[in-house]
């Protein structure tokens, strides 16, 4: 399976996805505009859910990553009146999850386009 990381409405990514469909390649798309959640981290496995597009991705099944641009697992927006210690903790947890995500896919990045 191929994981494509990009931004929405990028014409180059659209063309790449059309070619992947043409060649009947299984792929998932992650965009900075998508709402992405970490579902599970167990052993060496990490499962994320693309809430916006309605599917889960087990990173152990990803064979290649096409990285165009963008970021995933964005920092959530915290309310100003939320407890400061809780906000700082959640921000750090999100950073750690993002670092782990990129660590998991780093070995699989094949192409920058």
ABEGO torsion letter per residue (X at the ends): XBBBBBBBGBAAAAAAAAAAAAAGBBBBBBBAABBBBBABBBEABBBBBBAAAGBBBBAAABABBBBABEBBGBBBBBBAABBAAAAAAAAAAAAAAAAAAAAAAAAABABBX
